[in-house]
Amino acid sequence: MKTLSILIKRNTKMFFKDKGMFFTSLITPAILLVLYATFLFNVYKDSFTANIPAGLTLADSFANALAGGQLVSSLLSVSCVTVPFCANFLMVQDKANGSIKDIRISPIKPSVLSVSYYFATLISSLIICLVALCLGLIYLGALGWYLSVADVLMLVFDVILLVFFGTALSSVINFFLNTQGQISAVGTVISAGYGFICGAYMPISSFGEGLQKILMFLPGTYATSMLRNHALNGVLGSMESDNYPLEFINSLKDTLDCNLYFFGTKVPVYAMLTFLAASVIALAGVYILLNSAKKSAKN
């Protein structure tokens, strides 16, 4: 345990000392927050006000809170996966620059080394993503606060669970990488593509029916919906209390992916949580098997 603790501290410190990896991991939440708030906030807001039924007026405070909740949930759903990828690149860099050879000369078990990378990535990513959540909550407070204590706690839980997912996914993918070029390629693909397939940049409801069915098999889709539900629960509840038609509120939930339908059946939030948790366990198991197979091959 002492060796594991030392390696985790070493990997965590290396991540925060490496300005390239550290600032790259901060680019996603920082840029998304600025871009979303600057360019997409009014687009989101206008989409709500343009589609309200005739004779119904959406209060500006509600429109702001809806747009802000969509923005923050999108930011977190992407960051909680892309940040672990950046943090986990240390494992690849150690292989690329030969540092891993120096580490393996010492009497350290390969399993301990693999676990140290995993938990160092998890710790570093949690620090950055929880800070991003705090910034998002401050932003929502400036727009108009509708969240309850339970909503905030569930958002914290969502972020932690999604960071576990991002860490497990990045550990499996980065296991096969060995060069700086591969790091750049994978980082670019993940940063550019993940936001689309998880429904962060564009709601799943806006995609074609065939693509929607495919995306419903991906854990990231449910992670985004979980964040949307908990970020918008307060404002949607306030709208219901103000006697807005339930049909209109449900249509908003469908449009914003708060409601997801798996081949026509509505998926409850607890099922989303269960599927995401099961995905974390499965990916962590794959990472363990990969390292075990590598050890057996060397022997």
Buried (B, 14 or more C-beta within 10 A) or exposed (E): EEBBEEBBEBBBEBBBEBEEBBEBBBBBBBEBBEEBBEEBBEEBBEBBBEEBEEEEEBEEEBBBBBBBBBBBBBBBBBBBBBBBBBBBBBBBBBBBEEEBEEBEEEEBEEEBBBBBBBBBBBBBBBBBBBEBBEBBBEBBEEBBEBBEEEBBEBBBEBBBBBBBBBBBBBBBBBBEBEEEEBBEEBBEEBBEEBBEBBBBBEBBBEBEEEEBEEBBEBBBBBBBBBBBBBBBBBBBBBBEEEEBEEEBBEBBBBBBBBBBBBEEEEBEBEBBBEBBBEBBEEBBEBBBEBBEEEEEEEE
